[in-house]
Amino acid sequence: MTPGSIVVVDWRDALPESGEPNKQRPAVVVGRSDLFHDAFDYLLVVPLTADKPLQIAGATVEIPPTKENLCSKTSYALAWNVQTVPKRRVRATKARVTELQLDELRDQSLASSSVETPGLKCAY
């Protein structure tokens, strides 16, 4: 499970009325490999959804279906909803987003964190 991998996260024990999915959902791994390495028990992910109303301009990356990402329809990577999840909740898949989509997700996650950094781009 490396940056850009699409994984399935088990959120089935979500708190009532928390807004969490309370089911298994796809997500994109966005955490840096040097920080979130194999021996670390957590992953930094961005949830994927087909629910277009959840997208926020400038904080969501549209993921059209391709043979690499195995999406059956257009999905939206919610960069504004970046989360740290325990690896025990995560199942690997063979699907991936492109490097360009990963870079965009990381940049939008940083921008949506309300850090005022005009013109700053993340260095990976």
Rosetta blueprint (number, residue, H / E / L):
1 M L
2 T L
3 P L
4 G L
5 S E
6 I E
7 V E
8 V E
9 V E
10 D E
11 W L
12 R L
13 D L
14 A L
15 L L
16 P L
17 E L
18 S L
19 G L
20 E L
21 P L
22 N L
23 K L
24 Q E
25 R E
26 P E
27 A E
28 V E
29 V E
30 V L
31 G L
32 R L
33 S L
34 D L
35 L L
36 F L
37 H L
38 D L
39 A L
40 F L
41 D L
42 Y E
43 L E
44 L E
45 V E
46 V E
47 P E
48 L E
49 T E
50 A L
51 D L
52 K H
53 P H
54 L H
55 Q L
56 I L
57 A L
58 G L
59 A L
60 T E
61 V E
62 E E
63 I E
64 P L
65 P L
66 T L
67 K L
68 E L
69 N L
70 L L
71 C L
72 S L
73 K L
74 T L
75 S E
76 Y E
77 A E
78 L E
79 A H
80 W H
81 N H
82 V L
83 Q E
84 T E
85 V E
86 P E
87 K H
88 R H
89 R H
90 V E
91 R E
92 A E
93 T E
94 K E
95 A E
96 R E
97 V L
98 T L
99 E H
100 L H
101 Q H
102 L H
103 D H
104 E H
105 L H
106 R H
107 D H
108 Q H
109 S H
110 L H
111 A H
112 S L
113 S L
114 S L
115 V L
116 E L
117 T L
118 P L
119 G L
120 L L
121 K L
122 C L
123 A L
124 Y L
